[in-house]
Amino acid sequence: MDNKAWKPIKYERKIWETSYSDTQLYSQQIKWLAAHKEYDAAIPNFISKNEVELSKAEQKLINETFHLIGKFEVMMSQKSLTLPLILLRSESSCSSQIEHLTTSAKKVALAQLEAKSTTDAIMVVNNINAMTSALAQADMLSIKSILNIHKILLQNEKNMEPGKIRSKQVWIGGCNLWPSGALFVPPVCSRVEELLKDLITFSKREDVDAISKAAIIHAQFETIHPFLDGNGRVGRTILHTILKHEGALTNSAIPISAGLLNNLDKYFKSLNDYRSGNYSSIINDFCIAIQNGILIADIMVKKIEETLMNWKNKIKARSDSNIWKAIYVLVEQPVINANFLAKKLNIHIDNAYKIIDILISTGILKEISGGKRNTFYLANEITNILDEVASISSIRRIIQK
């Protein structure tokens, strides 16, 4: 490695005090716990004053990535679609997949209408809302903004203390009853707030480029692991927040998590490398993930544009008809009902039904669920595209071409 490494994080020996009584555990668990009460909790380094030095090869990769981001931003600004929302939907879905939360674009779209849906779909919707809220804030990263992201993300899981720094020890891997034997044990609760303050100080540095800063902040955040749950999704949201605040992304979003899904083992290894003092791996990984995310986004947008063109060729209507606006609504929200469409287009509900009837007759929409008063309609060509670009097999196929 050409650049200097940071010091590896240290660990402190702690004693685990279980909240379970002997009547709640099996006899073998009681015996095992008695012999394995000790565990090592991380003591992450403060990073606000650490030097970030890059090799020529690393700087070249970063410059190439910035160049591709710039081209992507220009290309997206010339599109007639509301692309940030579409791309955020893809990013949120892929970010959730990293946490083993899998669902379909159809279920997510239903959940966005507050229709009955699966728990995973609701979590993805919360992820979309958290990212949308975070990116809408022009303020610099702060503990308050991080807590707000978590509050939105975990709003349906009150037992996970949404919007609050954790009050209990957490760990990654191993048994879910105790930390002994875990792959990694983040710092004890009493250390978290000071570490977050140091992270915020690092985010204000002006001598570190946006990509390196975002990657390091993400890795440090995952090492601190300040919440009971949702740390990965919050951390990847912060990644986008930093890129936007630093001016690297202004008008669009890149499905970076889709790029990470291409090689999760490499991503997790880079996080471990960071804890060992090597910050180059995570920077390199995020450069590649950004480049792959741009590639995936480009494919997705082209497929959506082709679909829109086919729709326009099927529709026979006046140039001032609201149906032309309606098909763009379907790209943003591929499951609708009449009430949603009426509000979105600011038209009477009877006119919304007329538009829906035309879209059904042309095969653009199909009825999927609901009673007489609240029927839902699906633009399955759009959800098929979203599902395709969010699947790991498809992502790898796109990247390998």
N, C-alpha and C positions, 0 to 999 in steps of 0.2 A: 504494500500500500504506500503510495507516494506521499500522501498528506499525513499530518500528525494525528495520532489517536488521542482520545480523551481517556481519563482514568476509568477503569471498570467500576461499576457500582459495587458498594459493599453490602454486607448483610449483618443482621443482628439476631442472636438466638432468643426466641420467645417461647413462652409456655402457653399451650392452647387450653383454654377453659371452655369446655363444651356447654351449650345451653340445653342439651338433651339429658334427661334423667336416665338412670339405669333401666327403668321400665320401658323406655322408648327405644332402647338399643338391644341388639342380639348379644348373647353372651360372648361370642367371638369378637364382636365389635368393641365390647367393653375391655376385653383383654388386650386387643390390638391398640386401642387408644391409651391404655395405661402404660404401654411400652413405647408409644410414639407421641408423647405430648409435646415434645420440642419441635420447633420448626424455625426456619430462617426467613425472616422478613427483609425485604430489600431496603437499603438506604440510598436512594437515588442521589446523584450529584446535583448540586446547584449549577446551572449552565449559563446564567445570564452574562457572565464575564468570560466564558470560554472562547478561545479563538476558533474560528471556522476557516480552515485552509483547504483549498481544493487543488488537485493536480491539474495539469494541462488537459488531460483526457476527460476529467470530470467537468472542467469548465467548458470544454467543447460540447459535451453532451447537454449541459444546461443551456448553452447558447442555442443549440439546435432545437431544443424543446421550446424555448421562448419564441424562436422564429416560427415554429409550427403553431404555437398558441396564437400568435399574431395573425397568421394566415387564416386560421380557423375563425377568429373573431371577425375578421373582415367578411369572410364567406357567410357566416351566420347573420351578420347585420344586413346582408342583401336579400335574405329570404323573407317571404311574406308570412311565414308561419310564426306562431308564438313559441319559439324554440326553447327558451330557458325552462319553461314548465315541462315540456316534453323531455328534455335532457335530464332535468332534476328527477322526473319520475323514473327514468332508467337508472340514474345514479343511486337513488334511494333503494330501488329494488335490488341492485347488485350489492350495495353496502349491507343490506339486510341478509342477503344470501351468505355473505362471509360469516355471519353469526348464525347460520343454519336456519334462517327464517325464509321459507320458500312459499311462494304463492303465485297466482296468475295475474296478468294485467286486467283481466275481466273482474276478478274478485277485488282488486285494488280500486278499480273504477267504481264498483258498486259501493265499496266502503267509503269512498269519497262523497257519495250521495247520502251517507248515513243509512244505507240499506243494510240488511242483515248480511254479515260476512264473517270470515274466519278470523281468528285471533292474529295470525301472521299477517293477513291483509291489513288489519287495523294498525298493526305495528309499522307496516310499510307506509301507510298513510300518515301516521305520526312522524315518520322519518321525513317524508316529503314536506310536511308542515314545518318541522323543525329547521330543515335546510332553507325553506322559503323565508322563514322568519329571520334566520341568521344572516342570509344574504341581503335581506332588505335593510338591515341595520348598517349604517355608514360608519358607526363608531368603531374604534380600535378594539381588539380583543380584550376582554376583561373577565374577571371571575363572575361578575353578574351576568354577562352575556353567555358564558359557558353554562351557568346554572339554568338560565332560561332555555337554552337548547335542550338540556336534560329534562326540564319540567314538561316541555311540549312532547318530547320523545316518549317519556314514560308516564304520561298523564293517566293512562288506564291501569297502571300498576302501582297502586298506592303503597303496597308493602315494600316497594323498591325505593321509597323515599325520593320521589321525583323533585328535582330542583334543589336537592340538598347534598352537601358533601357527606359521604358515607359515615355511618356511626359504628360500623362493624368491619372486621377483617375480611378481605376477599382474597381469592387465589384463582389461578388458572390451571386447569387440568387436575388429575388425581381424583380423590374421593370428594363427594359433595358434602361430607359430614365434618371434615377437618382438613387443615392445610398441610399436614405432614404428608410428604410424598407428592406434592403438587409440582407442576412444571415450573411455575413461577409464583412467588408470593409478593405482591406489592407492599409498599410501606405501611406501617401501622397508621391508624387514623390521625394520631396527634401530629404526624409529620406532613399531612396532605396540604393543609392550607398554605404553609410557608413555601412548599414546593410549587404550588400553583402561582403564588405571588412572584416567585423567581421566573416561572415560565412566562408570565405576562411581561415582566421586565425584558426578557429575551425577545419577545415579539416586537418590542419597540426599537430593536437594534436597526441601524441604518447601514451597517457595514456588511450585512448578509443578504444575498439575493433572495427573491420571493420563494423560489422553488426549494432552495436549501433550507430556508427558514421554516416553510410549511412542513417539510419532511421531518426536520428535527423536532419541531413543536409537536407533531403527531406522535413521534416515537417517544418523546419525553412524557407526553400526556398518557400514552398507553402504559408506560412504566409506572407512573404515579397511580393510575387507575382510581380516580377519586370517587367513583360512584359504585353502588351495589350492583348495578346492571346497566347495560347500554353504553359502556365505555368505548367500544370499538366504533359504534355508529356516531357517537358524539365526536370522537376523535377525527373521523373522516369528514364530518360536517365542518369542524374547525379547519381542516385542510383547505376546503373551498373558501371559507371565510377569510383566511390569510391571503390566498391568491387574489381574491377580489379586493381586499383592503389595500394590498400592495400594488394594485393596478395591473396585475398580470391578466386577470379576467375582468371584463367590464360589462359586457352585454350578453354573455352566454354562460353555460355551465358545461363542463366536460365530465362524462361518466368515468371518472378515474377508477372507481371501484370495479367497473367492468374490466379495466386493464389489470387490476390486482387479481381478479378472479382467474385470470389466465394461468397464474402460478402462485397459489396460496402458500405452498411450502416455502417458496423463496421469500415471500412477504413476511411470514412468521420468523424465518431464519434471520432476515434483516433486522427485525425488532430485537431478536436475541443478540445479534452482532452489536447493535447500538448499546445494549446494556453491558456489553463487554468492552465498550470504548470505541468501537468502529462506527462512526456516523456516516461514512461514505456509502455503505450498502443501502441504507434507507433512502438516501438522496438519489442514488442510481436507480433504485426500484421505482421511485415516484416519477422520475423522468421517463422511464420506459412505460409506466402505467399511464401517464398523461398522453404520451405519443400513441399508445394503443387505444386509449379512450377516444382520442380524436378520430382515429381510423374507424372505430366502431360507430361513433356519432355520425360520421360522414355517410357510412353505409345506411344507417337507420333513416337519416333525413332524406336520402335519395329514394329509398323505398316508399317513404311517406309521400314524397312529392309525386312519384309515379302513381300511387294510389289516388291522390287528389286529382291528378290529370284524368285518370280513368273515370272518376266520379263526375267530373265536369262534363265529360263527353256523354255521359248517360242522362244528364239532367237537361230538360227543356223548360226554361223559365226566363222571364224578363231579366234584364241586366240589373235592375234595382230590387229584385226579389230577395227577401231575407234568407232564402234557402242557400244562397252562396255564402253567407256568413255562417249558416248552420253547419256546413261541412267542415269549416275550420274549427268550430266548437268541438266537433267530434274528434278531431286530432288531439285536442287538449284533454277532452273528457269523453272517451269512447263508449261509455255507458251513460244514457240520459233517460229522463222521463219528461213528460210534457211541461210540468211545473218548472223544472230546471231550465229547459230550453226557452220558455216564455220569459223567465227572469233574465237569463243571459242575453237575449236579444231585445229585451224590453218590448215585448209584443203580447197581445191577448192570447190566452191559453188556447182558444179555438184556432187561431192562426198557427200556433205551435203544433197542434194535432194535424193540421193540413200539411205542414212541412214534413212531419214524421210519416204521414201516409205516402207522400211522394217518395221519400227516402226508402221506405219499405218496398214500394212498387218497383224501384230501380235496383233493389237488392243491396243497397248500401247499409240499411238497418234491418235488424230482425228482432222480433219480440222475444224476450227471454224469461221474464218473471213478473210477478206482481199481480195484484187484484185488478178489478175493473177501474178503480180510481187511481191506481198508482202502478201502472205497467212500466217496466223498464225495457229499453231498447239498446241493442248492442251493434257497434260497428266492428265486426269481428276481424276485418282486414287490418285495422289498426292494432287491435290487441294481439293479433298473430305476429305482427312485426315487432311489437314491444316484447313479447314472450321470446321470440327468436333471438333478438340481440341481447337478451338477459340470460340465455342458457349458456352454461359453461362450454358445451360442445360447439355451439355456434360461435362463441367468442374466440375459442382456440382456432376454429376453421378460418375465421376472418383474419386473425393475426398472422397465421401461418402462410397465407396466400402471398 
